[in-house]
């Protein structure tokens, strides 16, 4: 069981994800992410779209977060994932990713990283 699995290529963002859940598992490639999904029950899955330090990549590419969405929507055994958060800033891809996941029956929430960042910063100010 993996409580939180994060697909993310940005090390600065990972600092904040680790504040959210210090025990999370971090991967930066689609292949690593799919491998762990195949092998484990996942509590939360956080998906970025643009990887490899690129921005606004074509969603048809095999090396972007949309490839994980394609895998999930074509494999029913992955329905054991409790909640998926699409955290990509790519407004052209993130809503499509989220919509496809919801249509396939997943509990998916569009949660761009900026929103998470703001909430973590607010929480820090209380301490």
PyMOL commands that set and color helices and strands:
alter all, ss='L'
color gray80, all
select helices_A, chain A and resi 11-20+30-39+65-73+76-80+91-103+113-125
alter helices_A, ss='H'
color red, helices_A
select strands_A, chain A and resi 2-7+25-27+42-47+83-86+108-110
alter strands_A, ss='S'
color yellow, strands_A
deselect
rebuild
show_as cartoon
